[in-house]
Amino acid sequence: MSRVALVTCRPGPEVAEDRDLPGLVRALGEAGAEASAEVWDDGDVDWAGFDLVVIRSTWDYSWRAAEFTAWAERCGAVTRLANPADVVRWNTDKRYLGDLAAAGVPVVETRYLAPGDALDLPDGHEYVVKPASGAGARFAARYAPGEHAAAAGHVRRLHAEGFTAMVQPYVRGIDTTGERALQYVGGTLLHASRKGPVLAPGTPYDRRKVAHPGLTDWTPSPAETAVARQALACVPGTSEPLYARVDLVDGEDGLPRVMELELVEPNLFLWLHPESVPRVVEEILRAAAR
């Protein structure tokens, strides 16, 4: 019998509920595994006692990225971790978008402002400021060209917290065609969904956002799956990630671009796609048996 840990975080006011977790633990148990939900920073957990540790909803990691990646290194040294620590380290810093762009993957244009860099904000269009380590639209906001003072204060706050700031043009296609999330398990497409815009004009960066508004089922186009495959081909390491989510938006030319490549703790929205649970269970058990 395989022992599998599904890794989550402690509940808190800034942490969303993982709607998938109880059902996935139950489904793994029904398939013959000994499965449990474990908190990543619980010092009493013996990670070496599991055949596989699967990161699922560690949704507080972005404020403790160094601590979290150190945990991933320790955990990966004593058991099989999915996704592996080298992938976690690469993906917790959204400067990976630069790696994707350098490899020819169409991505949302992104500039990075590290602490100490000169403040350089756009003049001719709406834009988004957010931290290079973040999740759930935390500390993200949308600005008009005339809102430089507010945006500058946002960047200063990110720098004071030790974050590099990301500056991206606001992709107007989100307002009409939304943001599509293509989920992969075991290297193949599992299902896809679409959500509406998250960042409303005038919403302060430090206000909690609804991370997945208006989420619905989605059938991805060939162009979307092609871009997703391009992005996944750039993931470092020698093995296929157990799970991945590629978030896409339409550029000004109407073609899909990568907004984010989620390899650490992406919400798989199994509550929206219950038919996908058996596939996820199968791939987890296959990984645990390696």
N, C-alpha and C positions, 0 to 999 in steps of 0.2 A: 504494500500500500504506500503510495507516494504521500509525503507530507508537504503541503503547500501553504505558504504564508502570502496573504494578500495584504499589502502594506498601505496603511492610511495614516492619518494624523489625528491629533486630539481635537475634539470639537471646540469651537470658539466663535465669537461674534463675526469674525472675518472669514470664516470657513464655511463653505457650502456643504450641504448634506450629500453624501455619495449614495444616490438612489440605486446604483447598480450593485453595491457591495453585498448586502444580505442575500440577494438572489444568486449571486455568483458563488458565494461560499456554499450555499445550499446545493446548487447544481453540481459543484465539484464533489461534495459529499455523496450525493446520489450516484455519481459516476464512479465512486469507489475510492476517492482520495480522502485523506485526513486534512481538511482545510480549515484555516482560521484567519480572522482579520487581526493584524498586529500593527501597533503604532511605531513608526520608524525611530522615534527618539526615546522609546521605552528601554531603559538600561537593563531591565530584567529579562528581556527576550534573548533566548539562545538561538541566534540565526543559523548556527552550524547544525542545528537539529532538524533543519528543513532540507528537503531535496531541491526545492525551488522557492525563491522569494520573488514575488511579482509586485512591483511598484504600481499601485493603482490610484490612490487619492491622497497623496502627500501634498495637499494644497496649501500648506503653510511654508513650503520649502523656499519660496522665492525671497523671503525676508531673511533666510538663514542659509543661503546657498552654499557658503563655504562649509558650514557644519553638515549640511545635507550631503554634499559630494564626498566629504570625509567619511560619513557613515556608509555611503555606497561603496567606497573603496574597501572599508573594513568588512562589510557584508559580502562583497564579491570575492574577498580573499578566502572565505570559509565555506561558501556554498555557491550555487548557481544563482545569479541575480539577473532579473529581466526587468528592464533592459540593462545591459552590462554597464559597469561603472565608467568605462571610457566614453560610451555613448551619452550617459548622464552628464558627465563633465562637459562635453562638447555642447550639449543641447540646453543646459541651464543658462547659457550666455547667448542672448539673441544676436550676438555678432556672427553667429553661424550663418545668418542671412548673407553676409559678405562672402562666405565660402561658397554658398549656393550660386550667388551671382557670378563669381569668378569661374565657376564650372559651367556657366551658360544657362542656368535655370532662371526662367523669368520670375522675378521677385518684386515686391513693392519696394520702390526706391527708398533707401534708408541711409541717414547720416547719424553718426555717433558723437556725442559730446561727453567726454570723460571729465571728471573733476580737474579743474585747472585749464581746460580748453576755453578758447574765446567763444563767447555766446554768438551764435550765428543762426538766426531764425528766418524762415521764408517771408517774402514780402508780397508775392502776387497770388497766393492761393491759400485755402484752408490747409491746416496741417495738424498732425497728432504728435503729442509728446508722451512718452511712456518710458519706464525703466527697462534696461537691457536684461534684467532678471525679473520676471513678473508673470502673473497668472490671473485669469479671471478679470481682466481689464483693471486690475488693481493699480492705482496711481497713474492712470491713463486719462488723457483729456484731449478734446478737440478745440482748435483755436482758429479764429478768423484773422486775416492779416493785421487788423487794427488792435489785436489783443496781445501785443508783444509784452507789455508789462506783466500781465497775468502769466503768460507762458514763461517769461524769464524767472518769475518767482517759483514756478513749478520746477524748472530746471535746477534752480538753486537748492530747492528742497531735496530733489533727488541726489544732488551732489553731497548735500549735508548728510544724507542717509548712507552715503558710500556707493551710490549707484552711478553707472554710466547712463546718460539719457539717450534715447532714440528719438529722432525727428523724421517723420514720414509725411508725405502729402496725404491729405484725407482723400481716400479713394472713393470718388462719388458714385461709382457703380454699386457700392454697398447699399445705397439708399434705394436702388431699384431692383437689383438682382441678388442682394444679400451676400452672405458669406457661406461658402459650402465647405463642409468638413467630410473628407474621405477617410474612412477608417480601414486600417489594414491589420490583419492578424496572420502570423505565419507567412508573411510575404505576399499575401493575396488580398484583394479587396473584400472587405467584410460587408460594409453597407455605407451609406452616405446620408447626410442631412444638410439642411439649410437653415440659417437663422437670419434675423433682421439686424439692423444697425444697433450697436451697443452704445456708441458715444453720441449723445445728443448735444447740440450746441449749448454752451453756457453751463454744462454740468461740471462742478468742481472736480479736480483730479482726486481729491481725498474723500469723495462721496462714493459709497459702495454702489457698484453697477450690477445690473442683471446681465450675467455673462452670456446667456444663450437665449435671447428673446425670440419668441415666435418660432421655436424649433419645430421643423417638419421633416418628413422623409424626403429624400432627393435621389433622383437617378442621374448619376454623373455623365457628362458628355465625353466622347472620345478625346477631345482636347483637354478636358480636366484630368482624365486618367493618365494621359500622356505626360502632363506637367508633374503630376504626383509621382509617376514612376521616375522621372528625371530627378526629382528632389530626393527620393528614397535611395537612388543610386549613389548619392553623395554621402550617405551616412558612414562615418568612420567605423573601423573594426572589420573583423573577418567573418562574422556571422550575421545572418539576417535578424533584425530586431523582432522580438516576439510580437510587439504591437507598435502601431504608429498612427498618427492622425495628421493629414495634410490639409491645412486651412487655405482655401483659395478665394480670391476676389477677382472681379473683372477690372482690367486697366482701362485707360481712356480709349484704347483701340478695341475694346470689347473682348479681349483675349484673357484667359485666366493667368493669374500671377499668385505666387506663394505669399501668403500673409505670415503664416507660421508653419513650422514643421515640429509637431509635438511628439517627443519621444520619451518624456520622463513620466508624466502622470496625466495623459489626456483622458478626459471624460469620453467613454465610448458610447454613451447614450443607449445602453442595452435596454433601459426601460422603454425607449421608443422603438427598439428593434428586438423584441424578445425572441424572434426566430433565429437571431444570431448567437444566442447563448450556447447552444450545443457546439457550434464551431469554435467559440472561444474556449470552452471547456476542453475540447479535443486538443487544441493547440497547446494549452497549458499542460495537460497531462503528457503530451508528446515531449515537451521541453523538460518536464520533470523526470522523465524516464531516460534522458540522454546520459 
